[in-house]
Amino acid sequence: MKSLTEREKGFEAEFKRNQELMFRVTARRNRLFGLWAAVRLDLPAGEEAEAYAKTVVAADFEAPGSRRPKRRSVTSITPG
């Protein structure tokens, strides 16, 4: 029985590690996408571009999903 408990704890730790990694990967992807979009919007590099990238990352927290940051950026890029 002890080995089953140990295996369960091991699987839980692996799942937690994988979830944290996916969170970091997604946040980094959204940040890099935000920086790319800032260039397309002709925002000056530096603080303004970083601030815009943070809004793109935050948009994913509001409504998680891979399309949300893109929608946030596209509405900012397109006129009107």
Secondary structure by P-SEA (a helix, b strand, c coil): caaaaaaaaaaaaaaaaaaaaaaaaaaaaaaaaaaaaaaaacccccaaaaaaaaaaaaaaaaccccaaaaaaaaaaaccc
